[in-house]
Amino acid sequence: MTARAIARVDLGAIQTNTARMRRELQRAEVCAVVKADGYGHGAVPAARAALAGGATWLAVAAAHEARQLRDAGIADVPVLVLGALTAAELDVALAARADVVAWREELVEAVAARGGGRVHVKLDTGMGRLGTRDPAQALRVAAAAAAAPGVDLVGAMTHFATADEPGDAFFGEQLARFTPWAADMRAAHPGIVVHAANSAATLRDRASHFDLVRVGVALYGLDPFGEDPRARDLRPALELSSWVAAVKPIAPGESAGYGRRFVAERPTHLATVPIGYGDGFRRAFTNNADVLVRGRRLPLVGTVSMDNITLDAGAEAAAAVGDRAVLIGEQDGERITAEELAHRLGTINYEITCELLPRVPRSHG
Ligand SMILES: Cc1ncc(COP(=O)(O)O)c(C=O)c1O
């Protein structure tokens, strides 16, 4: 055992998933979204794997994330910072030769005042976060960018709120708001890169592809719709494992963990696995998860503590000290997906991998 708990990231899966998403596209290119440390998978190795799979752009949320990619030697690929930027962060983004997103003339002026840079204009077609709601204002910002010395107007964009909810009408409404504005932008600024789709939109509707799709979650083999990734031919890239550090028999009436939230009703064995919420394996999994040992699901029993969990290994002790314990991944044909864990917590797969904390080393292969 090399570490108490480890996240192994299969870079071949990220490369394959990128190529698989590319096959959805006719002429659009792939912008690999590697923000939040590549959704917990490691931003730099994830970016390299996605580029190997055919991505030609990268996107992050924060200026320092762009800096990290440049510092790692990713020099020639456009890196788009999706998020809002403070003045200090704008300095960092522009120094990293990153593209930034504008929806106010002030941002364009700030870019020009710093010697210039590459700008994408964002129309808020219904997400309600960043961007202007006013198409005319967005056109004015674009005109200001095109006219400002040193500023390159590179792109026109929006973001969907409900692409991952098949059948909902709002996605179509957003697309219907964006499409004519994008056409106006193209007419005024030929050569700009128009982009809107995230993973779900890319899979859902070709009309959302335009010139570039910003694909995140699917590259990691996580299903954008929260279903089994296999059904959409996506390969989960992350495996989370630990090991069985202790096995002990307990009698009826004996308990496990803080608050005695598991009390044995029959003779059984407890297997202790050294991973907990201090690693990002959430306390809400208390009495509410399975872990694979020897290819079998063992129920997590008792409270998830900061550093340990306990499993019910049964009367016959289906675990021994030193056994591998798989919390996310596959063992002998049995599988636990990030989607399964997300459903148990009432959250989304994105959060399951993003919230793995730095105490869990990532091993890339
Ligand atoms: C603006 C923007 N574009 C694209 C993405 C990628 O989305 P997904 O991971 O669902 O593909 C995100 C991620 O949340 C985003 O915020």
Ligand as a Chemical Component Dictionary entry (heavy atoms), coordinates in Angstrom:
data_LIG
# 
_chem_comp.id                   LIG 
_chem_comp.type                 NON-POLYMER 
_chem_comp.pdbx_formal_charge   0 
_chem_comp.three_letter_code    LIG 
# 
loop_
_chem_comp_atom.comp_id 
_chem_comp_atom.atom_id 
_chem_comp_atom.alt_atom_id 
_chem_comp_atom.type_symbol 
_chem_comp_atom.charge 
_chem_comp_atom.model_Cartn_x 
_chem_comp_atom.model_Cartn_y 
_chem_comp_atom.model_Cartn_z 
_chem_comp_atom.pdbx_ordinal 
LIG C1 C1 C 0 -19.040 28.749 -18.329 1  
LIG C2 C2 C 0 -18.827 27.270 -18.317 2  
LIG N1 N1 N 0 -18.669 26.610 -19.475 3  
LIG C3 C3 C 0 -18.493 25.281 -19.525 4  
LIG C4 C4 C 0 -18.461 24.521 -18.370 5  
LIG C5 C5 C 0 -18.278 23.023 -18.462 6  
LIG O1 O1 O 0 -19.437 22.370 -18.053 7  
LIG P1 P1 P 0 -19.521 20.767 -17.979 8  
LIG O2 O2 O 0 -18.525 20.355 -16.942 9  
LIG O3 O3 O 0 -20.920 20.515 -17.549 10 
LIG O4 O4 O 0 -19.188 20.244 -19.325 11 
LIG C6 C6 C 0 -18.631 25.158 -17.143 12 
LIG C7 C7 C 0 -18.626 24.358 -15.922 13 
LIG O5 O5 O 0 -19.368 24.471 -15.019 14 
LIG C8 C8 C 0 -18.822 26.563 -17.110 15 
LIG O6 O6 O 0 -18.988 27.214 -15.953 16 
# 
loop_
_chem_comp_bond.comp_id 
_chem_comp_bond.atom_id_1 
_chem_comp_bond.atom_id_2 
_chem_comp_bond.value_order 
_chem_comp_bond.pdbx_ordinal 
LIG C1 C2 SING 1  
LIG C2 N1 SING 2  
LIG C2 C8 DOUB 3  
LIG N1 C3 DOUB 4  
LIG C3 C4 SING 5  
LIG C4 C5 SING 6  
LIG C4 C6 DOUB 7  
LIG C5 O1 SING 8  
LIG O1 P1 SING 9  
LIG P1 O2 DOUB 10 
LIG P1 O3 SING 11 
LIG P1 O4 SING 12 
LIG C6 C7 SING 13 
LIG C6 C8 SING 14 
LIG C7 O5 DOUB 15 
LIG C8 O6 SING 16 
# 
